[in-house]
Amino acid sequence: MEQQHFTILDLLDLDLKEHDALDLRCLGGRKGLVRELSVPDLNRPGLALSGFFESFANERIQIFGRGESAYLSTLAAAGRTDTVEAMFRFPIPCCIFTQSLTPDAAFMAIAETADCPVLQTSLSSSEFTARIIRVLSDIFAPRATIHGVLVEVFGIGILLTGDSGVGKSETALELIERGHRLVADDVVEIHCIAGNILMGQGANKMIGHHMEIRGLGIINVTHLFGVGAIRDKKQIQLVCGLEEWDAAKVYDRIGTDENTTDILGVRVPQLDIPVKPGRNIPIIIETAAMNERLKKMGYHSAQEFNQNILRWLESESARAVYFSRDETI
Amino acid sequence: MIEREITICNRAGIHARPAALIVQTAARFKSKIMLERAGSRINAKSIMGIITLGAGFGTVLKLITDGDDENEAASALATLFDKKFEEE
């Protein structure tokens, strides 16, 4: 999927809560708010301010903390603006002052003429850096849209996939009825975070948590089942592919082999679940979720079962050998 | 596989009723039918998917059909869009 353009205005517009809140406001250079951010990285412009512009990472957001701010005030006191002007000749996406620091008037005037946005946050530099890196890596994460239903069952994020009409939404509805949660129906937007975590969410907040059920039409899950029945986003930990029962296909009967599928380069365990009238799919999904949790805790039902059988067979044959020896004496 | 561009001609854009019409039409065919807007591709047999596209008046979508009856599917859907979903 092509990367959407992300501007500084979008950064200010992000609806982030609690430990993600960036608490940004714009001090000046508003014309430059349309500037695009091309990399999810930051730079501390200390060297640039002192006049060293070699390898200056100008395509990054520039963070001004106490140190940079104090250096700026010594520059202002000495009446020197040459390095600041030189810095703003680069196409910097924006400057952010932390700890509610405010730059001097000369700096603001230069930024204003360069049309470079100057933002301010009340957070400390290290805290702000940690938060914005998290936010930006989410925005710049590889993403994909998948046709399926994402539900959280016993804390495990399960992506139900399958052809339309196979009963994904109906299965999800039954799971919600049994106290589990809906994350997204039909269109699941997946972000790959940190290269190994698949975060799934609805593609659109406006129409999120609605489902289409054949014969009923579109229903609002939040209103019908309450806020306890929904979740905004969830990591995808298991993929359950629902498919019409195919008598010719061999389905897994033991479960010792691990089947996986590839989403955005991340391997996720996958189960193929055949659908047939009279098969209670939601209960199978619930069991799959619990089994997955057991596996994460280090207990693999199928492998353990097989181990026990092997141990038993071994002891049986040992006993047989022992008794047969007895008879010969 | 057939790819063609289609434009939304009805004033209201794709709201619930046109989405249902698209799905009904698409479901008649065995082919895989997808709609794409600005890089996000969705299954044309899913109502919520089509509504998620947020396709308003004048939006250009890419229609992709793939399968045994891809020609018929593409032309049936294109006709539906041209007829403005029998709305106007």
Interface residues (C-beta under 8 A of the other chain):
Chain A: M1 E2 Q4 T145 H147 S164 G165 D185 D186 V187 A203 N204 I207 H210 M211 E212 I218
Chain B: A16 A27 A38 G39 S40 R41 I42 N43 K45 S46 I47 M48 G49 I51 T52 G54
